[in-house]
Amino acid sequence: MADALANLPKDYMEGLENYATVEKRLAEPEEIAAIVAFVASEDARWMNGASVPANGGAILLAEG
């Protein structure tokens, strides 16, 4: 896991991993990099001004 997350409390990290996403885990850096690579590629030429959520389906679990 990224060094930036290393100092977070264990119970907080477990909550993120188990309850914050449909996948029940945090994204690997390579998974986020693949999204960035696509958006920066010629294949995404028709995308403009778009926001690409990379939240592991967390929006599906949001209350309200």
GIPE-V429367 format. One record per pair of residues at least 12 apart in sequence whose C-alpha atoms are under 10 Angstrom apart, sorted by the first residue. I is the first residue (numbers start at 1). GAP is how many residues later the second one is. D is the distance in Angstrom with one decimal. If there is no record, write none. Layout:
BEGIN
((I	GAP	D) (I	GAP	D))
END
This chain:
BEGIN
((1	25	9.0) (1	26	9.5) (1	27	7.9) (1	28	8.7) (2	26	9.0) (2	27	8.3) (13	12	9.6) (13	13	9.2) (14	12	9.9) (16	42	9.9) (19	39	8.6) (19	42	8.2) (20	35	8.8) (20	36	8.3) (20	37	8.4) (20	38	5.6) (20	39	8.9) (20	40	9.6) (20	41	7.2) (20	42	8.5) (21	34	7.1) (21	35	5.2) (21	36	5.5) (21	37	4.5) (21	38	8.2) (21	39	8.2) (21	40	7.2) (21	41	9.5) (22	33	9.1) (22	34	6.1) (22	35	5.3) (22	36	6.3) (22	37	9.1) (22	38	7.6) (22	39	7.4) (23	32	9.8) (23	33	6.3) (23	34	7.5) (23	35	8.9) (24	32	8.5) (24	33	9.7) (24	34	9.7) (25	31	8.2) (26	29	8.7) (26	30	7.6) (27	27	8.6) (27	28	8.2) (27	29	7.3) (31	23	9.1) (32	22	7.3) (32	23	9.7) (35	17	8.4) (35	18	9.6) (35	19	8.0) (36	16	9.3) (36	18	10.0) (39	13	8.6))
END
